[in-house]
Amino acid sequence: MKQLKSRSQDLRGLFERNITIEYVAEPLKAVSADADISKVLHWMEVKDFDVIGVETNETITGYVERSTLIRSQSGKCGDYQQIFHPKELIAISTPLMKLLPILQKRQRLFVLDCNQVTGIITCGDLQKAPVRMLLFGLVTLLEMNLLRLVRLYYPQDSWQKVLKADRLEAAQKLWRESQERNEATDLLDYLQFCDKRDLVLNHPELLEQLDLKSKRAGERFLKSAEKLRNRLAHAQSLVSGSSWTELISLAEAMEKLLIQCEEIES
């Protein structure tokens, strides 16, 4: 039976066709341009809003930041509104895949729906389920491909001589337990992410083909990918111990490596 391969292109296609930024955007709360600054500022502080829309004739025409109102203290919101810049706007139909690199350069985006601003997206919205699904899909495909390359470049169980003894014993223990349940497949299937990483990095030809620069650089990168996988699996904050800029850079690097893995044919 021919083995079916899951590709990064398939994942990208899924998110481009079916999952847009609509699923992570928040409605943009707005006040009248005639609203008193002191009242609006109090409301924003209670709600912990950094920015709100400004309405004129029931249409959101701009926005004000809380920091601006703090400095102003008096007057009407319309006096201090900022007009939307084209670079701050994003269509509601934009694929989720295209959101990450844009948010890497801007702290927030305003969402356009039928030529009207209706929503807002910040980096905090990247914690939501659709983004987590995307990232988990990327890191899972990457791990699957690392295993495929181990099978390809370590024929006839030659990987067992490379893997550290305690890691080999851990895999064998899981394999024996599955045998007792009549579930065992191949011993390779019981390797952990760190095992696949080490085997790939210990093969000079693979290191070169995947353009990982050096074993140390590859280890640092793949450890970051593993940590992200663990945070996703345990529903933890995606930026624990890092930043949104680092997370987005990591996601882009994972996709690039995944494509390079897939270009290595069996």
Buried (B, 14 or more C-beta within 10 A) or exposed (E): EEEEEEBBEEBBEBBBEEBBBBBBBEEBBBBBBEBBBEEBBEBBEEEEBEBBBBBBEEEBBBBBBBEBBEEBEEEBBBEBBEEBEEEBEBEBEBBBBEBBEBBBEBEBBBBBEEEEBBBBBBBEBBBBEBBBBBBBBBBBBBBBBBBBBBEEBBEEEEBBEBBEEEBBEBBEEBBEEBEEEEEBEEBBEBBBBBBBBBBBBBBEEBBEBBEBEEBEEBBEBBEBBBBBBEBBEEEEEBBEEBEBEEBBBBBBEBBEBBBBBBEBEE
